[in-house]
Amino acid sequence: MRVLFDTNVVLDVLLRREPWAKEAAAIWQANDEGRIAGYILASALTDVFYIACRHKGLEAARVAIHTCLEAFEICAVDRQTLEQAEALPGDDFEDNLQIAGASIAGLDAIVTRNKADFKAATILVLTPTELSAQLG
């Protein structure tokens, strides 16, 4: 299964954000073990860097980016992705961008802890707990 990791799920692991870190780490581990193929949007890396830097400092932010580049495949964000995201309903462009990126890349699912933000998705949307249950 090819899965787009929502930026917040990535940050939950990298910043050990409770109460979500344990569930997010379980699916990250599934990615590391090759049981799923994890993807993130290229634009998510700027958010990861900014938030990690703000919470943990510059060196931790650089480590976070390196970790993501090692762990995930990267979905491009180009004009087509931006236009498709802009055309989606909803008031959160970042979430729409993730939906568009996952769709264009032909991914099977998006994993997020807030499914309500992904109502416009035409692909499967799962929480980390739901994805873990599917993986057994």
Stockholm file with secondary structure:
# STOCKHOLM 1.0

chainA/1-136         MRVLFDTNVVLDVLLRREPWAKEAAAIWQANDEGRIAGYILASALTDVFYIACRHKGLEAARVAIHTCLEAFEICAVDRQTLEQAEALPGDDFEDNLQIAGASIAGLDAIVTRNKADFKAATILVLTPTELSAQLG
#=GR chainA/1-136 SS CEEEECHHHHHHHHTTCTTTHHHHHHHHHHHHTTSSEEEEEHHHHHHHHHHHHHHHCHHHHHHHHHHHHHHCEEECCCHHHHHHHHHSSSSCHHHHHHHHHHHHTTCSEEECSCGGGGTTCSSEEECHHHHHHHHC
#=GC SS_cons         CEEEECHHHHHHHHTTCTTTHHHHHHHHHHHHTTSSEEEEEHHHHHHHHHHHHHHHCHHHHHHHHHHHHHHCEEECCCHHHHHHHHHSSSSCHHHHHHHHHHHHTTCSEEECSCGGGGTTCSSEEECHHHHHHHHC
//
